[in-house]
Amino acid sequence: MQDPSVQMELFNLGIKMEQPATKAPDGLDKDKIVELVMASNDYAFDIFKKDFTDVMSKEPMLMPVLISALAHDWVYKNHNWTEDEFKAALFAHKIYEDAKVAEHM
């Protein structure tokens, strides 16, 4: 399961399963979403590295869930976009297919 292409395909399947039924808010254009995804993931990974590294050895499948939850919390706390609004914009602008975001992650 260490094959990066298999991991990315599983990640993409998981993302598609989470697509919200709501419409992306007008204020979340592609540039803003890219900015928020990168900043929120930086925050989430910093918290993860400081407080949750032991989780990886015990429950490696929790990492994506934990990173996502931390990142969505950061977006809401700092920008007041709900998880559904943010996810809707992620899908509307196909952020996970963006080369800049993929390179950052």
C-alpha positions in Angstrom: 0.0 0.0 0.0 3.0 2.3 -0.2 2.7 2.8 -3.9 2.0 6.6 -4.3 -0.3 6.2 -7.2 -2.5 3.7 -5.3 -2.5 6.1 -2.3 -3.5 9.0 -4.4 -6.3 7.0 -6.1 -7.6 6.0 -2.6 -7.4 9.6 -1.5 -9.3 10.8 -4.5 -12.0 8.1 -4.0 -12.3 9.2 -0.4 -12.6 12.9 -1.4 -15.4 12.1 -3.9 -17.4 10.3 -1.2 -17.4 13.5 0.8 -18.7 15.8 -1.8 -21.4 18.0 -0.2 -24.8 18.8 -1.7 -24.4 22.5 -1.2 -23.2 25.0 -3.7 -19.8 26.7 -3.4 -20.1 30.2 -1.9 -19.3 33.1 -4.3 -16.6 34.4 -2.0 -14.5 31.2 -2.4 -12.9 31.5 -5.8 -10.2 29.2 -6.9 -7.3 31.5 -5.8 -8.8 31.9 -2.3 -9.4 28.1 -2.0 -5.8 27.3 -3.0 -4.6 29.8 -0.4 -6.8 28.4 2.3 -6.0 24.7 1.5 -2.3 25.3 1.7 -2.5 27.4 4.9 -5.0 25.1 6.7 -2.9 22.0 5.8 0.3 23.7 7.0 -1.5 24.3 10.3 -3.0 20.8 10.5 0.4 19.1 9.8 2.1 21.3 12.4 -0.4 20.3 15.0 -0.2 16.6 13.9 3.6 16.5 14.1 3.6 18.1 17.6 0.7 16.3 19.2 -0.3 13.2 17.2 2.8 11.4 15.8 2.2 8.4 18.1 -1.2 7.9 16.3 0.6 7.0 13.1 2.1 3.9 14.6 -1.1 2.8 16.2 -3.8 3.9 13.7 -2.3 5.1 10.4 -5.7 5.4 8.7 -6.6 8.1 11.2 -4.1 10.5 9.8 -6.1 11.8 6.8 -9.2 12.2 9.0 -7.3 14.0 11.7 -5.6 16.3 9.2 -8.9 17.1 7.4 -10.6 17.8 10.7 -7.8 20.1 11.9 -7.7 21.9 8.5 -11.5 22.5 8.4 -11.5 23.7 12.0 -8.8 26.2 11.0 -10.7 27.5 8.0 -13.8 28.0 10.1 -12.0 29.6 13.0 -10.0 32.0 10.9 -12.3 32.6 7.9 -15.8 31.6 9.1 -16.4 29.2 6.2 -18.3 26.1 7.3 -17.0 22.6 6.4 -19.7 22.1 3.8 -19.1 25.6 2.2 -15.4 24.9 2.1 -15.8 21.4 0.7 -18.3 22.6 -1.9 -15.7 25.1 -3.1 -13.0 22.5 -3.1 -15.1 20.4 -5.5 -16.3 23.3 -7.6 -12.8 24.5 -8.3 -11.3 20.9 -8.5 -8.6 21.9 -6.0 -7.3 18.4 -5.5 -6.4 18.3 -9.2 -4.5 21.6 -8.9 -0.7 21.1 -9.5 0.2 23.8 -7.0 -1.8 22.2 -4.2 -0.6 18.7 -5.1 3.1 19.9 -4.9 2.4 21.6 -1.6 0.9 18.5 0.0 
